[in-house]
Amino acid sequence: MTSTEQDNKKLFWACFVALVATSFVFGLRANIIGDWQSDFSLTEADKGRILGVGLWPFAISIIVFSLIIDIIGYKTTAFIAMACHIASLILTLVAKTPTALYWSVFLIAIANGMVESFINPVVATAFKKEKAKWLNILHAGWPAGLALGALTSIVLGDAGWHLKYAMCFIPVVIYAFLIIPCKFPINERVAAKIPYREMLAQVGAIGFFIITWLLVLGVTQIANSLNPDLSVATWIAPTLAAVSALAAGLYTRSFGHWMFLLVLITMGPLATTELGTDSWMPDLLGADFTPAQAGWIFIYVSTIMTIMRFYAGPIVHKFSPIGLLVGSAIIAIIGLLFLSKAAAFWIIVAATVYAFGKTFLWSTTLGLVSEQFPKGGPLTLNGVSAVGVLGMGILGTPIMGGLQDKGISADLEKNHPAIFEKITNPAKEVIFLGEVRSLDEDKVRALSDDEKTTLTKTKYPHKKAAFYQVAILPAFMLLCYLVIFFYFRARGGYKPVELD
């Protein structure tokens, strides 16, 4: 092995552990969200917003740093990410109000975006002959971190969420020590002397419209969290997005590559299918399992994903990235439908099917984009991730929480009106899907044991129904993937684009 190959392998493992650190927080958070609900009196919609803000601000930093990372350097970006990770962990541990919790979770999502902004282009550049393979292996770090985070929560048991969350410092410190001595390569686009304008042209006017629209919606959510009475006109987001699209179009003279745009619109559904469902899984399985048992299922699913992504090379070679995406979407649909109906032991079987379906979706999409749009450099590679978490965090996860709130509230009002009046907030809360009277957790704790049993039996059918509702998303993705699949088939098969 040459010194360059050795340096690339060391750099790869540093990037891998950095990704483990980001998902470790995610996996642990998914298993302590119930504790946060009790301590901070959160509604289901509040939980959805916090789980969402743990992801979508990632898009702000990943887009910003993708535009400037070739200028400031990969290592500088890594150092900023480390500082933000440490600050956010400290702020979460000292949070006393839902607002403070929201903002501390927001900051860690910013740090996670910085990590993603450098690890993807670094690995794609270091292993440019086998991008799909190595990006899949890199993103085995995501489910590995999920599993470790969930396992930490289970092993610590009743120790309290503060101690559990403090464990997040461990992977952050490890990736910092691994990153510091590494040498980073020059990005493939820069080395090939592809102009900055041509990088932007891959995204084009339509791509910038989509990204800007979602970013403005995200900023609007931030403003609303600061001032709940603030009313932001609905026309602002599409107007600013149109201005951005016009400027991008005039500068690049491009609407964006059609295939990139098609992949871009699948990313919100993809992220909700994978990450949004991951966020809710321990909570959604509470009808059939104890929190610890649900956590073990979460770990089981994440372990399957980790192992399969490590052996993605031969699978990608056999089916091609787009063929693998088609097959994965089909299996994901089956898995989600199965999870919505399964009970007891069959949930384990359904979770296995779901794991096989979602394993390669995100990482293989990155492989597809890196192989087909190398001129786009970090922007196209990270842009799809940004749109994914924006779509999921702003719309996907809150909608999942809102659907549960709405279904539970309607069911209680119809079948158990006395309990409904006793535990719901008098004022209706406006959610994406309309208005709903959400549950007041302080009032829920004051219920008698019989009333709590009735409430539990009412809540969990609506929680499990979320799996069924989410299945429409991979169905949409499948239609988009089939368009790309038949395009390559008509041209003689899938072939990566290489830069000289």
Number of C-alpha atoms within 10 A of each C-alpha: 5 7 8 12 12 11 15 21 15 17 22 24 17 22 26 23 23 30 26 27 29 26 24 30 29 27 29 27 24 22 28 21 21 19 15 17 16 13 15 18 19 22 18 23 26 19 23 26 23 25 26 29 30 26 31 28 28 28 32 22 22 26 25 14 25 24 18 14 22 16 9 10 16 24 17 11 18 23 16 13 24 20 13 18 26 17 15 20 20 15 17 20 15 12 15 12 11 18 14 14 19 22 21 24 24 22 24 28 28 24 27 27 29 30 28 27 31 25 25 24 30 23 25 26 23 23 18 18 13 17 25 28 24 26 30 27 22 24 26 28 26 26 29 25 29 29 30 21 29 29 21 19 26 21 11 12 12 10 11 12 21 13 13 23 21 14 17 22 16 11 19 23 15 14 21 18 11 16 22 12 12 15 14 18 18 16 22 23 23 13 12 13 12 16 13 15 14 18 21 25 24 25 30 28 27 22 32 25 25 20 24 22 21 25 24 17 20 23 15 20 17 17 15 14 16 12 10 10 9 11 10 13 8 10 8 14 20 17 15 15 23 19 15 20 23 19 15 24 22 12 15 20 16 18 21 20 16 14 17 21 18 16 18 23 19 23 26 25 26 26 29 26 28 20 24 25 20 21 25 23 22 27 22 26 24 19 19 16 18 13 19 18 15 22 27 18 22 26 23 18 24 26 20 18 25 24 15 19 26 17 15 22 19 10 16 20 13 11 14 20 27 23 18 21 28 22 17 23 28 16 18 26 24 19 25 30 20 21 25 23 15 17 17 11 9 13 20 16 16 20 21 19 20 25 25 20 27 27 27 26 27 22 25 27 26 27 24 23 25 28 23 18 23 27 26 25 28 29 27 28 26 28 25 28 29 32 29 26 31 30 29 29 30 26 22 27 30 26 22 24 22 27 24 24 24 20 17 23 21 16 16 20 15 10 11 16 13 12 17 21 14 15 20 20 16 12 10 12 13 13 16 13 11 11 14 22 21 26 23 17 19 14 13 16 12 12 15 10 10 9 15 15 12 14 18 13 12 19 21 18 17 19 25 25 20 23 24 18 14 22 22 15 21 29 17 15 23 19 14 17 23 15 14 18 20 15 14 14 11 10 9 9 11 20 12 19 11 14 15 7
